[in-house]
Amino acid sequence: MTSSTAEVAARPKSATTAPTRKLTLPLRWISPVALVLLWQLASSTGVLSPDKLASPLTVAETAGELIADGQLGEAFAVSITRVFFGFLIGGFTGVALGLVSGLSRWGETLLDPPVQMLRTLPHLGLIPLFILWFGIGEEPKLALVAAGVAFPLYLNLHAGIRQTDPGLVEAARVLGYSRFERVVHVVLPSAVPQTLVGLRIALGTAWLSLIVGEQVNADAGLGFLINNAREFLRTDVVVVGLVVYALLGLTTDALVRLLERKVLRWQKR
């Protein structure tokens, strides 16, 4: 092996990939920017009718107007409140069921079959049933978000617990750890990576559930803003609402990815 080859082999992997990452990040913006420019060109030349889809410039102007008059801020506050409380309910339910089913054979026997049966149902199709149960207020919207959150968290937490390395559990037992200590120091830390995957999926499903839920008998929120704009063929307002939904989804996903990097620093990259 030559000296140059040895230097490359000995060089840390992160040092060799860092420049590539810095180069790749700007390149990822090329296609989105190109699509927006193509969209604006189609609108300016009349190929794309404003009745079908407003131009990016019109959407930006409308967003500024909605921010200035407070409509977008109010709708944003209502929607994010619904997601927050729906996520709390669904998160608590999913984590509680996942812990009981994952840590106990009896829990798995009793809880996993009905949860798996309910999981196969499209939760967005439960809207008529939720309306019958809870009425047309806030409750069916929260229930829809909670249902979308609970199942991904349950499945991933349960899988993470069940996939714990038996060798690690046995080593902890040999070292004198009690069952509670084995769960706290071995099983639950081993389930964290899988649970964070479930968290990312749950947040994405929460926003999807909110979009659908706010289309049904809502009198406030981003969904109401979009639905009201549809009645008046305001495609610019519709696009603004969809962009806000997308930005919220991307922001929450980025926060979870940041949490992953902080919590899972012990993993090899």
N, C-alpha and C positions, 0 to 999 in steps of 0.2 A: 504494500500500500504506500503510495507516495505521500509526501508531507501535505500537499494541498488537499488530497482526498481525506487524509486524517483530520485536517482542520474542519472540513465540511461535515464529516461524520460526528466530530466532537461538538460542533456548534449546536446550541440549544434550539429545539424545534420552534419555540416562540420567536426567536430572533430571525429565523428564516421566513416565517410566515407573516410577520408583522407588516413588512412592506407590501405584501400581496393583499392583506386585508385593507390597508389604507388606499390601495389602488382600486380594489373592488367596490368599496363603499360609494365613491362618486359615480362609478359606472352603472350602479344599480338605479340611478336616477335618470338615466338616458331614456329608457323606454317610457316611463310615466310622463316625463316632460314632452317627449315626442307625441304621445297620445293626446295630451292637452293642446299642443300646437295644431295637430291635425283636426281636433275637435273645433278649435277656434277658426281654422281655415274653412272648414265645411260650413260653419255658421255664417261667416262673413261672405262667402260666395253664394249663399242661398241654397246650397245642397241640403243643409240640415235646417228644417223649418223651426222657428222659435216655438211653435205650438207643440212640436214633438220634443224638443230639447233646447233649452236656452244656452247661449254661448257662455264660455268661461268668464268673459268680462262682465256679462250681465249677472251671472251668478255671484261674482265678487262684489259688484255694486249692491245687489240685493242683500248679501250678507252684511255689508256695512250698514245698510238701512235698518235691518232687523236688529243689529247690535245697538245702533244709536237710539232706536225707539224702545228698547228693552224687551221686545217680544222674544228674541232668541235667548236672552239671559233667563227669563222666566221659564221658558219651555225647557231649557237645559237643567235648571234647578229641579223642576218637577220630575224629569226623567231620571236624573242621577239619584234622586231620593228614592224613587221606586226600585231602581236596580240595587241600591245599597240595602234596603230593608228586605227585598226579595232574596238577595244573595246571603244575608245573615240567616234568614229562615232556612233556605235550601242548604247552605253550608253547614249549619249546625245539624240538620237532619242527616245529610250525607255522611258527615264525619262520625256522628254517633252510630249510625247503622253500620258503617264500615268498620269501626273499632269493635263493636259487639260481634259482628259476623267474622271478622278477621282473626280475632283473638280467642274466640270460643268455638269449639266444634258444634256445641248445641246451638249457639247463635247462628252459625252458618247453616245448620240444618233447618232451623225455623225461619230465619229471615231471608236467606239468599234466594230460595225459590220464588216467593211472591215479589221480591224486588226485581228479579230477572224477568218475571212475567210483565210487571208494570213497565220495565225499561223498554220492552219491545213495542209498546204503544207509542205512536207519535204524540209527544206531549202537547204539540200545538193543536192537535185534534181534540184536546180536552177542554177547549174554550167553551163550547156550549154547556158542558157539564159544570164547569166552574161558575158560569153565569147562573145556572139553576141553583147551585149550592150557595154562592156568595152574593148574588145580585149583580148589579152593573156598576158598583163603585170601585174603590181601589183594590178590594180583596182579590178579585179574579186576576188582576194584573200581577199582583204580588205572588199569587199562587202559581201563575204560569212561569214567572222568573224563578221561583223557588224550585219548581219541578225540573226546569232546565238545568239548574245548578246541582241538585242533589245527586242525580244519577252518575254523572262523570266523576264526582268526588268519591262517591261510594265505590264505584268499580275500581278506580285507580288506587284508592287507599286499601281496599280489600286485597287487590292483587299485590300491592307492595308489601303488605304484611305477610301474605302467603309465600312470597318469593324470597323471604329472608333466608340467607345461607344457614342451613342446619348446623354446619360446622361451627359457625360463630356462636350459635345458641348453646351448643354442647360445650364449647370452650368456656363460655360464661358460667355454665352450670358447674363445670369442674372447678372453676375458680371460687366457687362458693356463693355466686349471685343467687338471690331469691328470684322467684318467678316475676315479681313486680320489678325488680332491678333488671332482669333480663329483658323485659318488655320495654322499659324506659331507656336503657343504655344500648340495646342491640336491635330489637325488633322495630321500634318506631323510627330510629335514625335510618335504618335500612329502607324503610318505606317512604322516606321523604322525597327522593327523586321522582318516584312514580306518582306520589300525591301532588307534587308541583305540576306534573304534566296534566293531571286531572283538573287542577286549578285553572290552568290556561284554557283548557277545553270548556270548563264551566263558565268562565268569564265570557268567552265567545258566544256560548249558548244563551247566556243571560241577556246580552244585547239583542240577539236574534229574537228571543222571547218577548223582550220589551217592544221591539218594532211591531210585532204582530199584535201584542196585547193592547198597545196604544191606538191601534186602528179600530178598536171595538169600544164604542160608547165612551170615548175619552173627551174631556172638556179642557184639558191642559196637557202640556208636554210636547215633545218633538213629534210624536206620532200624530197628535191632534193638529199641529202646525202643518204637517205634510198632508193630512187628510183634508183639511180645510182648503189648502192651496190647490189640491186636485179638483175640488168643486169649481174653482174659478180658472182652471187651466194654467195655473202659475207654476210652470215647470222649473222656473228659477228658484222658487221657494222650496219646491220638492227636492231639488238637487242640494240646496243648502242643508236641509235637514238630514239627507242621506250622508253628506260629507261629515256633518257633526257626529252622526252615529259611527261612521268609519273611524274618525279621529279618536273618539272615546274608546272604541274597541282596540285600536292600535296602542293607545296610551296605557290602558290597563294591561295589555299583553306585554308591553315593554317593561312595566313595573314588575310583573311576575318574573320576566327574564332577568331583571336586575336582582330580584330576590334570589333566584336560582344561583346566580354567580356568587352572591354573598354567602348563601347557606351551604352551597356545594363546592366550596373552594378546596375541600379535601379530595375531590375527585380529580383524576388525571385528565387533562385536556388533550 
